[in-house]
Amino acid sequence: MSDGGRRGSREASFSVAMHNRTRSARAAIRGRLDTAYEGQRPDPPEESYLRPTDQPVPLSDLERFLERLREHQVGYHLVAGAEELAELMANQIYAKRGRKALLDNRGVMLQCRLLGGLRQRLLDVIVEAVGAGLAADQADFGITPCEGLIAETGTIVLAADDRPTLQVSLLPGRHFVVAREAQLVVDLATWMATHPGNGRHHILLSGPSRTADIEKQVVIGVHGPWKVSLFILRDGWEQR
């Protein structure tokens, strides 16, 4: 046999031997891996206050409602008591240089004595109740009580029993709404089930009016106030 033939035979034998050793080594490693943890109990999962989940943490009704208000561009304030309400609202009116404020003085407005509280704090501002002579279209601020709050849609329910009270929520450029936290319900169906009509009329308010009919440009305040703010009296406000 020539030298070339002997070299080829040796290289072939070497390749077969290397293949066999590699295959044996691979089989040995796999065998060790397959049996390495046999008979051992798995480690218990670690307890942690942070648990991975595919589902978002559910929001409370109040959190969901406030989230909707932000989407609707409605300002809101969580208020502890009547004095804080009058102080906060007076500061808002003063900061916006309001000269005339018209108030629908019933329900929670009477309970927290808001009319007197604003008059004490706003000596240079005309603050009148509906029916006292100030026309709604002459007022810079309209202040109304709330009939209900809908968490699912961020809707504020207002009474519209007669023309003068209805005008308070529509004609002034800025609209303040006073509500109690206890008035918050999950959805409109729940509110309707607990508030029979009895011939009353209501407005469902979800932020300042807007339209994009002209050149697809959004315009706010076309047929109503261009700014709406909600003041929510927290539970227990009567004792504060």
C-alpha positions in Angstrom: 0.0 0.0 0.0 1.3 3.4 -0.8 2.0 6.1 1.7 -1.0 8.0 0.6 -3.3 5.0 1.1 -1.9 4.3 4.6 -2.4 8.0 5.6 -6.0 7.9 4.4 -6.7 4.7 6.3 -5.2 6.1 9.5 -7.2 9.4 9.2 -10.4 7.4 8.6 -9.7 5.2 11.7 -8.9 8.4 13.7 -12.2 10.0 12.6 -14.3 7.0 13.6 -12.5 6.7 17.0 -13.1 10.5 17.7 -16.8 10.1 16.7 -17.3 7.2 19.0 -15.6 9.0 21.9 -17.7 12.1 21.3 -20.9 10.1 21.2 -19.9 8.2 24.4 -19.1 11.5 26.2 -22.4 13.0 25.1 -24.3 10.0 26.3 -22.5 10.1 29.6 -23.3 13.8 30.1 -27.0 13.3 29.2 -27.2 10.4 31.6 -25.8 12.4 34.4 -28.2 15.3 33.7 -31.2 12.9 33.5 -30.4 11.4 36.9 -28.9 14.3 38.7 -32.1 15.4 40.5 -33.9 12.1 40.8 -35.5 11.6 44.2 -35.0 15.3 45.3 -37.9 17.4 46.3 -38.3 20.7 44.5 -37.6 23.8 46.4 -40.8 25.5 47.7 -41.7 28.7 46.0 -40.4 31.8 47.7 -43.0 34.0 49.4 -43.0 37.5 48.2 -45.2 40.6 48.5 -44.7 41.1 44.8 -46.5 38.4 42.9 -46.4 38.2 39.1 -49.9 38.3 37.6 -51.4 38.6 34.2 -54.4 40.5 35.5 -54.3 44.2 36.5 -55.0 45.1 40.1 -58.7 46.0 40.2 -59.4 49.7 40.9 -61.9 50.8 43.6 -65.0 52.6 42.4 -63.6 55.9 43.5 -60.2 55.3 41.7 -62.0 54.3 38.5 -64.3 57.3 38.7 -61.3 59.7 39.2 -59.5 58.1 36.3 -62.5 58.7 34.1 -62.7 62.3 35.2 -59.1 62.8 34.1 -59.9 61.3 30.7 -62.9 63.8 30.4 -60.7 66.7 31.5 -62.8 67.4 34.6 -60.9 68.9 37.5 -61.6 67.4 40.9 -60.9 67.9 44.6 -61.4 65.5 47.5 -62.5 67.6 50.4 -62.6 66.7 54.1 -65.2 69.1 55.4 -67.4 72.1 54.9 -64.8 74.7 55.9 -62.2 73.2 53.6 -64.8 73.2 50.7 -65.6 76.9 51.2 -61.9 77.8 51.5 -60.9 75.8 48.4 -63.7 77.0 46.2 -63.2 80.7 47.3 -59.5 80.4 46.3 -60.5 78.9 42.9 -62.9 81.8 42.2 -60.4 84.4 43.4 -57.5 82.9 41.4 -59.6 83.0 38.2 -60.7 86.6 39.0 -64.4 85.8 39.1 -66.7 88.7 39.8 -70.1 87.0 40.1 -71.0 83.5 41.3 -74.5 82.0 41.1 -75.3 79.1 43.4 -78.1 76.5 43.4 -78.6 76.6 47.1 -80.2 73.3 48.0 -79.4 69.9 49.3 -75.7 69.5 50.3 -75.2 73.2 49.6 -77.5 74.1 52.5 -76.0 71.4 54.7 -72.5 72.8 54.4 -73.6 76.5 54.4 -71.7 77.1 51.3 -73.4 80.4 50.4 -72.4 82.1 53.6 -69.0 80.5 53.6 -68.2 82.0 50.2 -69.6 85.4 51.0 -67.4 85.6 54.1 -64.3 84.8 52.0 -65.1 86.7 48.8 -66.0 90.2 50.0 -65.4 91.7 46.5 -67.4 89.0 44.6 -71.1 88.9 44.2 -72.3 85.5 45.4 -76.0 84.9 45.0 -78.5 82.1 45.2 -80.8 81.2 42.3 -83.8 83.4 42.3 -82.1 86.4 44.1 -81.8 88.4 40.9 -78.5 87.5 39.3 -79.0 86.0 35.9 -77.1 82.9 35.0 -75.7 84.3 31.8 -74.2 87.2 33.8 -72.4 84.9 36.2 -68.7 83.8 35.8 -69.2 80.7 38.0 -72.2 78.4 38.3 -72.3 76.2 41.4 -74.6 73.3 41.7 -75.2 70.2 43.9 -74.9 66.7 42.5 -77.5 64.0 42.2 -75.2 61.1 41.6 -71.7 59.9 40.5 -71.3 57.0 38.0 -67.9 55.3 38.4 -68.0 53.2 35.2 -68.3 56.2 32.9 -67.1 59.1 35.0 -70.6 60.7 34.7 -72.0 63.4 37.0 -75.7 63.4 37.4 -77.4 66.8 37.8 -80.9 67.8 38.5 -82.8 69.8 35.8 -86.1 70.3 37.5 -86.7 73.9 36.3 -85.2 76.4 33.9 -83.4 78.7 36.5 -81.5 75.7 38.1 -80.7 74.2 34.7 -79.2 77.5 33.5 -76.8 77.5 36.4 -75.0 74.5 35.0 -75.1 75.6 31.4 -74.6 79.4 31.0 -71.7 80.5 33.2 -68.2 79.9 31.7 -67.1 77.8 34.7 -69.2 75.2 36.5 -68.5 73.9 40.0 -70.3 70.8 41.2 -70.5 69.7 44.9 -71.0 66.0 45.6 -70.8 63.6 48.5 -68.6 60.5 48.2 -71.6 58.4 49.3 -73.4 59.4 46.0 -70.9 57.3 44.0 -72.3 54.1 42.4 -70.9 51.5 40.1 -73.0 52.2 37.0 -76.0 54.0 35.7 -78.3 51.0 36.1 -77.5 51.0 39.8 -78.2 54.7 40.1 -81.5 54.4 38.3 -82.6 51.4 40.5 -82.1 53.5 43.6 -83.5 56.8 42.3 -87.0 56.4 40.9 -87.9 59.1 38.4 -91.0 60.6 40.0 -91.3 62.9 37.0 -87.9 64.6 37.6 -85.5 65.5 34.9 -81.7 65.0 35.0 -78.6 65.9 33.1 -75.8 63.3 32.6 -72.6 65.4 32.5 -69.2 63.9 31.3 -67.0 66.9 31.1 -67.1 70.2 29.2 -68.9 70.2 25.9 -66.7 69.8 22.8 -67.0 69.4 19.0 -64.7 68.7 16.1 -67.2 69.5 13.3 -65.1 72.4 11.9 -61.9 71.2 10.1 -61.7 68.4 12.7 -60.3 70.8 15.3 -61.5 70.1 18.8 -63.2 73.1 20.4 -64.3 73.0 24.1 -67.2 74.9 25.6 -69.3 75.2 22.4 -72.7 74.8 24.1 -72.0 75.0 27.8 -69.2 75.7 30.3 -65.7 75.3 29.0 -64.4 74.3 32.4 -66.0 71.8 34.9 -64.7 71.1 38.4 -66.0 68.6 40.9 -65.7 68.9 44.7 -66.2 65.6 46.5 -67.0 65.7 50.2 -65.4 62.6 51.7 -67.3 60.2 53.9 -67.7 61.7 57.4 -67.4 65.3 56.3 -70.2 66.3 58.6 -68.0 65.7 61.7 -65.1 67.7 60.4 
